[in-house]
Amino acid sequence: MPISKGPQAFPRTEFLRRLSALKTEMARRDVDALVVFNAHNITYLTGYTTPSGYVPEGLVVSVYEEEPTFILRQMDAPAAIHQTFMSSENIIAYPEELIGTPEKDGYDAIIAFLHEKGFENCGIGFELGDLRFHAVTKFRNRLPNARIEDCSNVVTWLRIVKSDLEIAVMREAAAITDAAMMRAAEVMRAGVREADAVAEIAATLARGANGRPGTNLAGIALNSSPRTGTAHIPWSEDVFHEGSQINIELGGVRHGYAVGLMRTFSIGDPSARLQRVHDAHIAGMDAALETIRPGNTCSDVANAFYRVYESLGFKKESRCGYALGIGWLEPTASFQKGDMTELKPNMAFHLMLGNWFDEDFGYMISESIRVTESGVEVLTNTPRKIFTL
């Protein structure tokens, strides 16, 4: 019996809108077909979220066809039929004999399709930055008459301005994020194992909020004393103790869209140093948030934070945030000095103000935000405080 279509996160018209914008850019570049390899870009264009990209797969977008064609491993094709908006005729399964062999792989199936559709003498775009050297070499050798264009960031930059439908999904993810952070405040106590606390946090991320479950688990960074000088380390086998500082970064996920959040906790009263750092961050965050509005640049936001923060005697070497959406981080614009990306309504960012001072001391706070028509919407609602446990 054929697998049925699953519930779609977005209507067909939303995916066709995204594809239309992409085809406009393809035409501008004189590209007849674009092969998308990046998993998050495939999610954006189709709704597919299954993590099957550890073997070759590619989404072929043609300027001549309404729907793209997804070429992937045979065992993953039913998931593509189930999750995407596309008709089953546009999902091509390649055989298992192309797995685990040095001579042929799934890229050969993609090349065969490009030849079948007559693209071998046309302009073809590839996300070359997502390919290993041997794959790039194979495409160039097997398509010698094609004009190959590097389109590594084309889809990624289309994603930076969200539709209202995307923002609605991100608000759902933000509610899950808040619920998980508040659950962290409930379960972390002296004598509790870090692993047991994370298990409760992860359960909340999966159960979701407001009747909407999480659809995946993003990585959870949890570091407690004496490891608070680390930025992305996961939990350890230790137990929390009286006087522990705990830094957490987590994010709820809905249909591939993640909304991140950082907070700092203290078992017992925070140290005077931690309190001073927190107060400086809050002042800098207020300045950054006041600067977020259409027409300003990412650099403007970063500079607003740095001016206030440095006036209070502190320095932050890392950037102040990055574009947010599918897969958490979207590698486009950043809140950092010199990034002149102009802010536009429905851009979303993780305003990430964590700072790591010494090998054994750091602090975390952040907000996920949306640029509005006149300012900023903070997607998360967790209190901006040091949580004293």
N, C-alpha and C positions, 0 to 999 in steps of 0.2 A: 504494500500500500504506500503511495507517495506521501511524503511528509507534508504537513499543512503549513501555511503561512502563520507565523507567530504575530503577536500584537506589535504593531509598528510604533516606534517612538515618535515618528513624524509622518505626516501625510505624504503621499506621492508627490504632490505639488511642491513641497519643500525641497525634496531631493532634486526634482527637475529644475527648480530655481537655482540651486547650487551648481548643477551641471551646466545650466545655461550661462552662468557667470564664468565658469571655467572655459567653456567653448568660445566665448568671446575673447578671452585671453589667448587661447590656442590660435584662433584666427589671426590675432594681432601678431603672433610669433610665426605665422605661416606653418603651423603644425597641424597635420591631418589626424594624427592619432597620438594620444598621450598614455603611456603606461605608468600607472601609479603603483608603487611598491610599499610606501610608508603605511603602516597599519592604521595609524590615526587618520590619515587622509582617506583611506578606504572606508573607515567608519563614517567619516563626514559625508562621503559621496553615496554611500549605500545603506548605512545602518548596521553593517556587519561588525560584531565585537568579539568574535571567537578568536583566541590567541593562537592562530595556526601559522603565523608568518615565520616560524623557525625553519620552515622549508620554503622553497621558492613558490611565490604566488604573485599574481599581478592583475590589476584592474585596467582594462583597455577602454579608454574613452575615445570615441570617434566623433568628429564634427558632423558626420553624416547620419548618425543613429541617435534616437532619443535616449535609449538606455545604454549603459556601458556593458561590457562583457567581463565577467570575473572568471579567471582561470586559476584553479587551485587543486590541491590534492584530492583524490577521489573520496577519501574518508571524511573530508571536511565539506564536501559539496552539499550534503543535506543541511548542514548548519547554515550555509549561505542561502539556500532556498528558504529556510525557515525564518532567518533574521532580516534579509534584505527586502527592499521594495520591488526588486527586479523579477522578471518572469524567469521561470526555470530554464527556458531556452537560452538565456544569456548567462548561464552558469555552466562552465565547461570543466569537467573533472578529468584530470590527467591520471594515468594508471600508476599503480604502486611500483611498477618496474623502473620508474624514474626517481625513486627514492633510494638514497644510500649508495649510488653508483658514481664512480668518478667520471665516466664518459658522458652520461646524459643526466639531465635533471629537469625540473619543472620549467626552467627558462627555455628549454628546447620546445616545450609545448606552447609557450607564449610566442616564440619566433615562428613556429609553424602556423599559428593563428594569424599573425601579421602578414605572412606570405599568402595565406588563404584569402584574406580580405583585400589583397592587392596593395598593401602599404610599403612593399619592399623598395619602391622607387619614390617614396614621398618623404615629407618631413615628419619625423617621429620624435616625440618628446619622451624622455626618460627621467625619472628621479634618480640620477646617477649617484647622488650622495648617499642613497640607501642601498647601494650595490657594492659587493666586493669586486676586486680587480678582475678575477676570472670571469665574473658575470658580464662586466662591461666589455671585456675582450670578446666574449662569445657573441654579444649583440653586434658589435662592430664587425666581426668576421663573418657572421651569418647574414648580415644585412648590409653588404658592401656598397650598395647603390642608394641606400637611404641617407637622408640628411638628418643626422642625429643631433638633437638639441637637448642641452641640460636644462630640465625644468624642475629641478630639485625642490624649489621653494614656492612654486606657483600656487599649488593647492593650499599650502600652509598659510600663505598670506591672505588668501581668500577667507580663511577661517577667522581672521582676527576680528572682523565685525560680525557679531551674532545677529540672527533674526530674533524676533520676539518669542518665537517658539523655542529656540535654543535657550534664551534667558529663562523661560519658564522652567525648563528642565534643570537648569543650573540652580534656580531657587529651591527646587526639590532636593538637589544634592546638598545645598547649603544647610537645609534643615537637618539632614542626616549628620552632617559635620558637627553642627551645634549639639545634637543629641549625644554623639560619641564623646565630645569634649566634656560635656556635663557628666556623662557616665564615668569618665576618667576621674573627675573630682569626687565621685561617690566611692570608688573602689580603691583608690590609692591611700594607703595608711602604713604606718610603721609596722614592720613584720610581714607585710604582704610581698609575695614574689612579683618581680616585674612581669614575668611571663603570665602570671594569673591575672594581673591587671590588664595586660594587653589582650588576653582572651576575652575579657568582658567588653573592652573597647571594640574589638573586632566583631563581636556578636552584635553590638549595636549598629555598627556600620553595615552589617548584613541585613539585620531586621529593618533598619530604616526608620522613618519618621512620618507621621501623619498618614499612615496607611500605605506609604510607598516605600518598598524595600530598596536597599542598595542592590545594584546589579553587578557589582564587582568589588574587590577589595584593593584599594591603593596601599602602597607601602606605609607603614607606621614607623616614625622615628621617635624613640623614647630613650632619653639619656638622663641618668640621675648621677648625683655626686658619687665619685669624683670625675665623671665623664661629661660634665655639662659644657666643656670646651669643644666637644665634637658636634658636628652639624647634622650628619645623616646616619649615625650609627643606630642599629636596631636595639631592642631590649636585650638584657643580659640574664644570667642565671641568679643574679643577686636579689636580695630583699631590700625594700625601702627601710630606712631607719630614721629615728628622730633627728631632725636637722637636715635631712636630705632636700636638695633642690632637684626638681624634675622638669625637664624641658620636653615638650611633646609637639610633634607636627603630624597631622592626620588629615584625611579628606574623605567625605562621602562621594559616592559615584552613582550616577544615574545615566544609563544608556551610553556609557563611555565618557560622559562629562564629569570632571572632578572639581570639587571646590575645596581648596586647602585652608588650613587654619593652624596657627601656632599659639601656644600659651605656655607660661611658666608657673610652676607650682612649688610650694614650700611646705614641708612637714614641720610645723612650728613656725614661729615668726621669721620672716625673711631677714637676711642680714642687712645691715645699713648700706653696704655696697650694692646689693641687689635692688634695694628700694630706690637708690639714686639712679641706677641704670634704668629701671622701669619708668620713673618719672620723666627722665630725659626722652625716652622712646615715645611716651604718650604725647609729650609736647611736640616732638617731631612728626608723629603720625597725624596729629591735628593739623599741622601746617601742610603736610602732604595732601591730606583729604580736601582741604580748602582749595588746593591748587588744581585738583582734578576737575576739569570741565572741557568741553569741546573747544578746539582752537589752541589750547596749550599743548606743550610737547611732553613726552616722557621725561626729557631732561629737566624741564621745569619742575616736575613733581619731585624728582630726585634732589634737585638743588634746594627746594623748599625744605625737605627733611634735613639735608646736610647742614644748612645754615643754622637752623634752630638747634640741632643736635650738637654741632660743634661749638656753638655759643655757650652751651652748658658743660663744655669741657670733655666731650667724647668724640671719637672718630670711628667711622664705619668704613671698612675697605670694600666690602661686597656691595653689589647692586641692591636697590630697594624693592625690586619686584620684577615681574615678567608676565607676559600674556598668558591667560588661563583658559582652559576649555577641555577639549578631548584629550585624554591621556595626561591630564593635569597641566604640565608645562607645555605651552605652545612656543616653539623656538623662533619667535619673530621679534617683537618689540620688548624692550626692557626699561624699567625705571632706573636709568643710570645716566650719569653726566655724558652729554654728547649725543644721546639718542634723540634725534629730532623727529621721530615719528609723531605725527599730529594726532591728538586724541579725538575720537569720533564717537557719537552715541552708539551704545551697545558693544563697545569694546569691553572686555573683561580682563582684570588683572589680579594677581596675587600680590598685594602690597606687603612684601616680606621684609620685615625690619629686624630679623634676628641678627645678633652680633656676637662674635666669639673673640673674647679678649685675651685669654690665656689658655694654655693646654687643658687646664682644669676648671675654667670658668667661662660660661657663655649665657646668653639670655635669648628667649624667643617670644616674639609677638608678631602677629600679622592679621590682615583682613583680606577677604576676597571681595572685589568691588566691580561694579558696572559703571561705565561712563553714561550719564543721562543726557538729555537735551540741554540741561542747564547746570549740571554739577555731577554729583556722585551718589550712587546707591550702594550701601554696604550690604552685601548678600548675607553675611553671617551676623548672628545676634549674641554671641557669647560675650559676657562682660570683659572689658579690657582692664584686667586687674591681675595681680599676683594672687593666685588661689592659695590661701592659707589653709592647710589641712590639719 
